[in-house]
Amino acid sequence: MSEGNGHSKAERALAVLVVTGNQIIPRKLESKLASLLALDQVQKVYLVTNGRYLHPKVRTFSPPGKWLFTPWLAHVWKAMTVLFILVRYSPDMVVTLGLIPHGIYTIVLVTFFKRKKVYLSMGMNELIYSEGDWPGRVLRKIAFLSDLIGTRGTHSKAQLVRGGFDEDRIFIPHNVFDFEAFKPAVCEKIYDLICVGLLEPYKRVDLLIEVVRRLVSEKGLKDIRLAVVGSGRLKEALECQSRAKGVYGHIDFIPSGGADHVCRLLNQSKVFVMTSQGEGLPMAMIEAMSCGLPVVAFDHADIRDVARHEYNALLCPVGDVGCFVAAIEALVKNVPAREELSRNALEIRVQRKEEYSPESIQNVWLKALANLQWTCSD
């Protein structure tokens, strides 16, 4: 693309290729793309993902038929499609939402075509590349081929810097968040606990089921109820686990849905719980806090950017189920303490409103695009 008339590409129309993993949910995809699509500089987006995305700037490429329902075939199709788009449309910039595995083949292909590369990390489970084994070293080298890396928060950024990535090439593009879509409402509290997210291994919902077992059998909370809101490949296994542990009657497995669906369930709950090991800065946690729910979670990744221990949350060492049980017991039994954390959680609606606004995140992207001109050659 020409840079005549003294304008940089950051100021001119850009064609962008965006590649996602197989399991990204519509709400998360929307929150990732909204600010980028709102930029006047972005003229066209070629989106390689599962499903459809309706927007005048977007042309979607999705695996058809059996390719879509067989994960490894979907990635073969996506890799071929990325190659086709690079050859046919020659996008100015390529953005991969996540790394494993789609980001790996995307970054490698784009490096060969000498296009500008932006890797948006989806969480710490991608950023912790072990230096002690060769797969970890290979992953680090591939990720670091990116011209820019977008992280979920300050802790993830520090991890990358310690790993040797240039701090000036790291930015933090928060997801767009509509606080009016998630607000407190007066209604009956049906659930003591709620977790929201994909039913995938890194979410460690298995630990949450063990927490419920201990609350019932060891702490005497015979009426405790948990809502597990989400879909994923582990649903049946988790249901079987809850039956085996004798707590199936204490847990409702509820399919995922839109913002209204999730907001209603959050307002019907008392405490948001999250046993994930590998998150970045989970939007589900922000949704819950915006509805006034205190948080019990493992102290990991970028969670402390928002959740403050004993202020709006109770944070436990990663994997410490005993601490998790004690934290929940304290909040369930001590209503004044829970209500204080709830009031503090609601402060996020004021404190973060501007930071998570479309305008603020658009400015983050504009700075990133400007920085991109200095970090890679045309």
C-alpha positions as CSV (number, residue, x, y, z in Angstrom):
1,M,0.0,0.0,0.0
2,S,1.3,3.4,-0.9
3,E,2.2,5.9,1.8
4,G,2.0,9.0,-0.4
5,N,0.9,12.4,0.7
6,G,2.9,12.1,3.9
7,H,0.4,9.8,5.6
8,S,1.5,6.6,7.5
9,K,-0.5,3.4,7.2
10,A,-1.9,4.0,10.7
11,E,-3.6,7.0,9.1
12,R,-4.8,5.3,5.9
13,A,-7.2,2.5,5.2
14,L,-6.0,-0.9,6.3
15,A,-7.0,-4.4,5.4
16,V,-6.7,-6.7,8.4
17,L,-6.8,-10.5,8.6
18,V,-8.1,-11.7,12.0
19,V,-7.8,-15.4,13.0
20,T,-9.6,-17.0,16.0
21,G,-9.6,-20.4,17.7
22,N,-12.4,-22.9,17.4
23,Q,-14.1,-22.2,20.8
24,I,-14.3,-18.4,21.0
25,I,-17.8,-17.4,22.0
26,P,-19.8,-14.7,20.2
27,R,-19.7,-12.2,23.1
28,K,-16.0,-12.5,23.5
29,L,-15.4,-12.1,19.8
30,E,-17.5,-9.0,19.7
31,S,-15.6,-7.5,22.7
32,K,-12.3,-8.2,20.9
33,L,-13.3,-6.8,17.5
34,A,-15.6,-3.9,18.3
35,S,-12.9,-1.2,18.8
36,L,-10.8,-2.4,15.9
37,L,-13.7,-2.3,13.6
38,A,-14.7,1.2,14.8
39,L,-11.4,2.7,13.6
40,D,-11.7,4.7,10.4
41,Q,-8.3,3.4,9.4
42,V,-9.6,-0.2,9.2
43,Q,-11.3,-0.5,5.9
44,K,-11.7,-4.3,5.6
45,V,-11.5,-7.3,7.9
46,Y,-11.1,-10.8,6.7
47,L,-12.2,-12.9,9.7
48,V,-11.3,-16.6,9.9
49,T,-13.4,-18.1,12.7
50,N,-16.1,-20.6,13.4
51,G,-19.6,-19.3,12.8
52,R,-20.6,-15.9,11.3
53,Y,-20.0,-12.3,12.2
54,L,-22.2,-9.7,10.7
55,H,-20.6,-6.3,10.1
56,P,-20.2,-4.2,6.9
57,K,-16.4,-4.2,7.2
58,V,-16.1,-7.9,7.8
59,R,-15.9,-10.9,5.4
60,T,-16.2,-14.1,7.4
61,F,-14.5,-17.4,6.4
62,S,-15.8,-20.4,8.4
63,P,-15.0,-24.1,8.1
64,P,-18.0,-25.8,6.4
65,G,-19.7,-29.1,7.3
66,K,-17.6,-31.8,8.7
67,W,-14.5,-29.5,8.8
68,L,-16.3,-27.4,11.4
69,F,-17.2,-30.3,13.8
70,T,-13.8,-32.0,13.7
71,P,-11.3,-29.7,15.6
72,W,-8.1,-30.8,13.8
73,L,-9.8,-30.6,10.4
74,A,-11.1,-27.1,11.3
75,H,-7.5,-26.0,11.9
76,V,-6.3,-27.6,8.6
77,W,-9.1,-25.6,6.8
78,K,-8.2,-22.4,8.7
79,A,-4.5,-22.8,7.9
80,M,-5.3,-23.2,4.2
81,T,-7.7,-20.2,4.3
82,V,-5.1,-18.0,6.0
83,L,-2.7,-18.9,3.2
84,F,-5.4,-18.2,0.6
85,I,-6.2,-14.7,2.1
86,L,-2.5,-13.8,2.3
87,V,-2.0,-14.6,-1.4
88,R,-5.3,-13.4,-2.7
89,Y,-5.9,-10.2,-0.7
90,S,-2.5,-9.3,0.8
91,P,-3.7,-7.8,4.1
92,D,-1.6,-5.1,5.7
93,M,-1.8,-6.6,9.1
94,V,-2.7,-9.9,10.7
95,V,-4.2,-10.3,14.2
96,T,-4.4,-13.6,15.9
97,L,-6.8,-13.9,18.9
98,G,-4.9,-16.5,20.9
99,L,-1.9,-18.7,20.1
100,I,-2.5,-22.4,20.4
101,P,-2.8,-23.9,17.9
102,H,-4.2,-21.4,15.3
103,G,-1.8,-18.6,16.3
104,I,1.2,-20.8,15.7
105,Y,0.5,-21.6,12.0
106,T,-0.8,-18.0,11.4
107,I,2.3,-16.3,12.8
108,V,4.6,-18.6,10.9
109,L,2.7,-18.1,7.6
110,V,2.5,-14.3,8.1
111,T,6.2,-14.1,8.9
112,F,7.0,-15.8,5.5
113,F,4.8,-13.2,3.7
114,K,6.4,-10.4,5.7
115,R,3.1,-8.9,6.9
116,K,2.7,-7.0,10.2
117,K,1.7,-9.4,13.0
118,V,-0.2,-8.7,16.2
119,Y,-0.8,-11.5,18.7
120,L,-3.6,-10.9,21.2
121,S,-3.1,-13.2,24.2
122,M,-6.3,-14.7,25.6
123,G,-4.7,-15.5,29.0
124,M,-1.8,-16.6,31.1
125,N,-2.3,-20.2,29.9
126,E,-0.7,-19.0,26.6
127,L,1.9,-16.6,28.1
128,I,3.6,-19.0,30.4
129,Y,6.1,-20.6,28.1
130,S,8.4,-22.9,29.9
131,E,12.2,-22.4,29.3
132,G,12.8,-25.9,30.7
133,D,11.6,-27.9,27.7
134,W,11.9,-27.6,24.0
135,P,8.1,-27.2,23.2
136,G,8.1,-24.2,25.6
137,R,11.1,-22.7,23.9
138,V,9.6,-23.2,20.5
139,L,6.3,-21.6,21.6
140,R,8.2,-18.6,23.0
141,K,10.1,-18.1,19.7
142,I,6.9,-18.3,17.6
143,A,5.0,-15.8,19.9
144,F,8.0,-13.5,19.9
145,L,7.9,-13.3,16.1
146,S,5.0,-11.0,16.5
147,D,5.6,-7.3,15.9
148,L,3.2,-6.4,18.7
149,I,1.7,-8.5,21.5
150,G,-1.6,-7.4,23.3
151,T,-2.0,-8.7,26.8
152,R,-4.9,-8.9,29.2
153,G,-3.2,-6.9,32.0
154,T,-0.1,-5.7,33.8
155,H,1.0,-9.1,35.2
156,S,0.9,-10.7,31.8
157,K,2.9,-7.7,30.4
158,A,5.5,-8.2,33.1
159,Q,5.7,-11.9,32.2
160,L,6.5,-11.1,28.6
161,V,9.1,-8.5,29.5
162,R,10.8,-11.0,31.9
163,G,10.8,-13.4,29.0
164,G,12.7,-11.0,26.8
165,F,10.0,-9.3,24.7
166,D,10.5,-5.6,24.1
167,E,8.2,-3.6,26.5
168,D,7.6,-1.0,23.9
169,R,6.0,-3.6,21.7
170,I,3.4,-4.7,24.3
171,F,0.0,-3.0,24.7
172,I,-3.1,-3.8,26.7
173,P,-6.3,-3.6,24.6
174,H,-9.1,-4.2,27.1
175,N,-12.3,-5.8,25.8
176,V,-15.1,-3.3,25.2
177,F,-17.5,-3.6,28.2
178,D,-21.0,-2.2,28.4
179,F,-21.7,-1.7,32.1
180,E,-25.4,-1.0,31.3
181,A,-25.7,-4.6,30.0
182,F,-24.6,-5.9,33.4
183,K,-26.1,-4.0,36.3
184,P,-27.5,-4.9,39.7
185,A,-31.2,-5.8,40.0
186,V,-33.3,-6.6,43.0
187,C,-34.5,-10.2,42.7
188,E,-34.6,-13.5,44.6
189,K,-31.2,-15.0,45.3
190,I,-31.5,-18.6,44.0
191,Y,-27.8,-19.5,44.0
192,D,-25.2,-19.1,46.7
193,L,-22.4,-19.4,44.1
194,I,-22.1,-18.9,40.3
195,C,-19.3,-19.5,37.8
196,V,-19.6,-18.5,34.1
197,G,-17.3,-19.8,31.3
198,L,-16.3,-22.5,28.9
199,L,-16.3,-26.0,30.3
200,E,-12.8,-26.6,29.3
201,P,-9.8,-28.1,31.3
202,Y,-8.1,-24.8,32.2
203,K,-11.3,-23.6,33.9
204,R,-10.8,-26.3,36.5
205,V,-14.5,-26.6,37.3
206,D,-13.6,-30.1,38.7
207,L,-12.0,-28.2,41.6
208,L,-15.1,-26.2,42.1
209,I,-17.1,-29.4,42.4
210,E,-14.7,-30.6,45.1
211,V,-15.2,-27.3,46.9
212,V,-18.9,-27.9,46.9
213,R,-18.4,-31.4,48.2
214,R,-16.3,-30.1,51.1
215,L,-18.8,-27.3,51.9
216,V,-21.6,-29.8,52.1
217,S,-19.8,-32.7,53.9
218,E,-17.2,-30.9,56.0
219,K,-18.7,-27.4,56.6
220,G,-22.3,-28.5,57.1
221,L,-23.7,-26.2,54.3
222,K,-26.4,-28.7,53.3
223,D,-28.4,-26.1,51.3
224,I,-25.5,-24.7,49.2
225,R,-26.3,-24.2,45.5
226,L,-24.0,-23.5,42.6
227,A,-24.8,-22.4,39.1
228,V,-22.3,-23.5,36.5
229,V,-23.1,-21.4,33.4
230,G,-21.5,-22.4,30.2
231,S,-20.9,-25.0,27.5
232,G,-18.0,-27.1,26.5
233,R,-16.5,-30.6,25.9
234,L,-16.3,-31.3,29.7
235,K,-20.0,-30.9,30.5
236,E,-20.9,-34.5,30.7
237,A,-17.7,-35.4,32.5
238,L,-18.3,-32.7,35.1
239,E,-21.9,-33.8,35.6
240,C,-20.7,-37.4,36.2
241,Q,-18.1,-36.1,38.6
242,S,-20.7,-34.2,40.6
243,R,-22.9,-37.3,40.8
244,A,-19.9,-39.4,41.9
245,K,-19.1,-36.9,44.7
246,G,-22.7,-36.8,45.8
247,V,-23.3,-33.1,45.0
248,Y,-25.3,-33.2,41.7
249,G,-28.3,-32.0,43.6
250,H,-26.4,-28.9,44.7
251,I,-25.2,-27.9,41.2
252,D,-27.3,-26.6,38.2
253,F,-25.5,-26.9,34.9
254,I,-27.0,-24.1,32.8
255,P,-26.2,-23.6,29.0
256,S,-24.4,-20.4,28.0
257,G,-26.4,-17.5,26.5
258,G,-26.4,-13.8,25.7
259,A,-25.8,-10.9,28.1
260,D,-29.4,-10.8,29.3
261,H,-29.3,-14.4,30.2
262,V,-26.0,-14.2,32.1
263,C,-27.0,-10.9,33.8
264,R,-30.2,-12.4,35.1
265,L,-28.4,-15.4,36.6
266,L,-25.7,-13.2,38.1
267,N,-28.3,-11.2,39.9
268,Q,-29.9,-14.4,41.2
269,S,-26.6,-15.3,42.8
270,K,-24.7,-14.2,45.9
271,V,-21.0,-14.9,45.1
272,F,-19.0,-15.3,41.9
273,V,-16.5,-18.1,42.0
274,M,-13.7,-18.9,39.6
275,T,-11.2,-21.8,39.9
276,S,-9.5,-21.1,36.6
277,Q,-5.7,-21.7,36.3
278,G,-4.6,-19.8,33.2
279,E,-6.9,-16.9,32.7
280,G,-5.9,-13.4,31.7
281,L,-8.4,-10.8,33.0
282,P,-11.7,-12.7,32.7
283,M,-14.6,-10.7,31.4
284,A,-17.0,-13.0,33.4
285,M,-15.5,-11.7,36.6
286,I,-16.0,-8.1,35.5
287,E,-19.6,-8.9,34.5
288,A,-20.2,-10.3,38.0
289,M,-18.6,-7.4,39.8
290,S,-20.7,-5.0,37.7
291,C,-23.8,-6.7,39.0
292,G,-22.4,-6.3,42.6
293,L,-21.1,-9.8,43.2
294,P,-18.0,-10.3,45.4
295,V,-15.4,-12.7,43.9
296,V,-13.7,-15.7,45.2
297,A,-10.8,-16.8,42.9
298,F,-7.3,-18.0,42.6
299,D,-4.7,-15.2,42.8
300,H,-3.3,-15.6,39.3
301,A,-2.6,-13.8,36.0
302,D,-4.1,-10.3,35.7
303,I,-7.0,-10.8,38.2
304,R,-5.4,-8.3,40.7
305,D,-5.8,-5.6,38.1
306,V,-9.5,-5.5,39.2
307,A,-10.0,-7.9,42.1
308,R,-8.6,-6.6,45.4
309,H,-8.2,-9.1,48.3
310,E,-10.5,-8.4,51.2
311,Y,-11.9,-5.3,49.4
312,N,-14.1,-6.7,46.6
313,A,-12.8,-10.2,46.5
314,L,-11.2,-13.0,48.5
315,L,-8.2,-14.4,46.6
316,C,-6.5,-17.8,47.3
317,P,-3.2,-19.3,46.3
318,V,-3.5,-21.2,43.0
319,G,-4.8,-24.7,43.6
320,D,-5.4,-24.2,47.3
321,V,-8.9,-25.8,47.6
322,G,-8.9,-25.5,51.4
323,C,-8.4,-21.8,51.2
324,F,-11.2,-21.6,48.6
325,V,-13.6,-23.5,50.8
326,A,-12.8,-21.3,53.8
327,A,-13.3,-18.1,51.7
328,I,-16.7,-19.2,50.4
329,E,-17.8,-20.4,53.9
330,A,-16.9,-17.0,55.3
331,L,-19.0,-15.1,52.7
332,V,-22.0,-17.4,52.9
333,K,-22.2,-17.3,56.7
334,N,-21.1,-13.7,57.2
335,V,-23.8,-11.6,55.4
336,P,-22.4,-8.1,56.5
337,A,-18.9,-9.0,55.2
338,R,-20.4,-10.3,51.9
339,E,-22.5,-7.1,51.5
340,E,-19.4,-4.9,52.1
341,L,-17.5,-6.7,49.4
342,S,-20.5,-6.4,47.2
343,R,-20.7,-2.6,47.6
344,N,-17.0,-2.4,46.8
345,A,-17.4,-4.6,43.8
346,L,-20.0,-2.2,42.4
347,E,-17.3,0.6,42.3
348,I,-16.0,-1.0,39.1
349,R,-19.0,0.6,37.3
350,V,-17.5,4.0,37.9
351,Q,-13.8,3.3,38.2
352,R,-13.5,1.4,34.9
353,K,-16.3,2.9,32.8
354,E,-14.0,5.1,30.8
355,E,-11.1,2.6,30.6
356,Y,-13.4,-0.1,29.1
357,S,-15.3,2.3,26.8
358,P,-15.1,1.9,23.0
359,E,-13.4,5.3,22.7
360,S,-10.6,4.5,25.2
361,I,-9.8,1.1,23.6
362,Q,-9.9,2.7,20.1
363,N,-7.2,5.1,21.3
364,V,-5.1,2.1,22.6
365,W,-5.4,0.5,19.1
366,L,-4.5,3.8,17.4
367,K,-1.3,4.1,19.5
368,A,-0.5,0.4,18.7
369,L,-1.0,1.0,15.0
370,A,1.3,4.0,15.1
371,N,3.9,2.0,17.1
372,L,3.7,-0.7,14.5
373,Q,5.3,1.5,11.9
374,W,8.5,1.6,14.0
375,T,8.6,-2.1,14.8
376,C,8.5,-3.7,11.4
377,S,9.4,-2.8,7.9
378,D,7.1,-2.5,4.9
